[in-house]
Amino acid sequence: MRRFLIILFLAALSNLAIAQREVDEDTPQKLKDRMYFGGGFGLNAGQVNGVGYFDISLSPIIGYMITPQLSAGTGITWQRTSYDTKPSIVINQWGVSPFVRYNFNQQLFSMAEYNFISTPTFGTQGAGTTRTFTRLLLGIGYSQPLGSRGAINAVGLYDVTYNRNDLAFASPWVFRVFFTF
């Protein structure tokens, strides 16, 4: 049971998984050797102001290793949040997140990501309308190798375009813990 809870906790923390491959610049590589795939999964539940909620998210990505240090790609995000209200409220969000990652060495990396997130809005714009929000996230991360290809990664990102008046995001900070394969 304890092992299951630890795995569930790590899965809930993950929002992104990037599978990196080693690329030798001197040897021509096939496209499939430079491509990588990954993804993240998140679960969250709790209460806010006495109202219960349940949240699930999926974030698959595809990337391309340009050099051994530099890679670029994009991710797709889907998040569904349901609230225990009468009537119940369900919010589905969709997004696209192109990214660039630069590895300084095997453990330290920097990352830039641009998010386009489409979400339903409520209030002055009327129920049922959709709005797209954007974020430019810049940050630095640490990767701890696990075996020959795997790693556990932690990254802290800051939204340099954060607008407190927008009320789209609670904070300009994004923290992620994820596995790579």
Residue pairs with C-beta under 8 A, 6 or more apart in sequence:
8 43
10 177
10 179
11 41
11 42
11 43
12 42
12 43
12 44
13 42
13 176
13 177
13 178
14 40
14 41
14 42
14 176
14 177
14 178
14 179
15 40
15 42
15 57
15 59
15 77
15 176
15 178
16 38
16 39
16 40
16 59
16 61
16 75
16 176
16 178
17 38
17 39
17 40
17 61
17 178
17 179
17 180
17 181
18 36
18 38
18 61
18 63
18 71
18 73
18 101
18 153
18 178
18 180
19 36
19 37
19 38
19 63
19 149
19 180
19 181
20 36
20 65
20 71
20 103
20 151
20 180
21 33
21 34
21 36
21 65
21 149
22 68
23 29
23 33
23 34
23 65
23 67
23 68
24 68
25 67
25 68
34 64
34 65
34 66
35 62
35 63
35 64
35 65
36 62
36 63
36 64
36 65
36 71
36 73
37 60
37 61
37 62
37 63
38 60
38 61
38 63
38 180
38 181
39 58
39 59
39 60
39 61
39 75
40 57
40 58
40 59
40 61
40 176
40 178
41 57
41 58
41 59
42 55
42 56
42 57
42 59
42 79
43 55
43 56
44 53
44 54
44 55
44 56
45 52
45 53
45 54
45 55
46 52
46 53
47 53
51 83
51 84
51 85
52 83
52 84
53 81
53 82
53 83
53 84
54 81
54 82
55 79
55 80
55 81
55 82
56 79
56 80
57 77
57 78
57 79
57 80
58 77
58 78
59 75
59 76
59 77
59 78
59 97
60 75
60 76
61 73
61 74
61 75
61 76
61 97
61 99
62 73
62 74
62 75
63 71
63 72
63 73
63 74
63 99
63 101
64 71
64 72
64 73
65 71
66 72
68 103
69 102
69 103
69 104
70 100
70 101
70 102
70 103
71 100
71 101
71 103
72 98
72 99
72 100
72 101
73 98
73 99
74 96
74 97
74 98
74 99
75 96
75 97
75 98
75 99
76 94
76 95
76 96
76 97
77 93
77 94
77 95
77 96
77 97
77 115
77 117
78 92
78 93
78 94
78 95
79 92
79 93
79 95
80 90
80 91
80 92
80 93
81 90
81 91
81 93
82 88
82 89
82 90
82 91
83 89
83 90
91 119
91 120
92 120
93 117
93 118
93 119
94 117
94 118
95 115
95 116
95 117
95 118
96 115
96 116
97 113
97 114
97 115
97 116
98 113
98 114
99 111
99 112
99 113
99 114
100 111
100 112
100 113
101 109
101 110
101 111
102 109
102 110
102 111
103 109
103 143
104 110
106 143
106 145
107 142
107 143
107 144
107 145
108 140
108 141
108 142
108 143
109 140
109 141
109 142
109 143
109 155
110 138
110 139
110 140
110 141
111 137
111 138
111 139
111 140
111 141
111 155
111 157
112 136
112 137
112 138
113 135
113 136
113 137
113 157
114 134
114 135
114 136
114 137
115 133
115 134
115 135
115 137
116 132
116 133
116 134
117 132
117 133
117 134
117 135
117 168
118 130
118 131
118 132
119 130
119 131
119 132
119 133
119 168
120 127
120 128
120 129
120 130
120 131
121 129
121 130
121 131
125 131
133 166
133 168
133 169
134 161
135 159
135 161
135 162
135 169
136 159
136 160
136 161
137 157
137 158
137 159
137 160
137 174
138 157
138 158
138 160
139 155
139 156
139 157
139 158
139 174
140 155
140 156
141 153
141 154
141 155
141 156
142 153
142 154
142 155
143 151
143 152
143 153
143 180
144 151
144 152
144 153
145 151
146 152
146 179
149 180
149 181
150 179
150 180
150 181
151 179
151 180
152 177
152 178
152 179
152 180
153 176
153 177
153 178
153 179
153 180
154 175
154 176
154 177
155 175
155 176
155 178
156 173
156 174
156 175
157 173
157 174
157 175
157 176
158 172
158 173
158 174
159 169
159 172
159 173
159 174
160 172
162 169
162 171
162 172
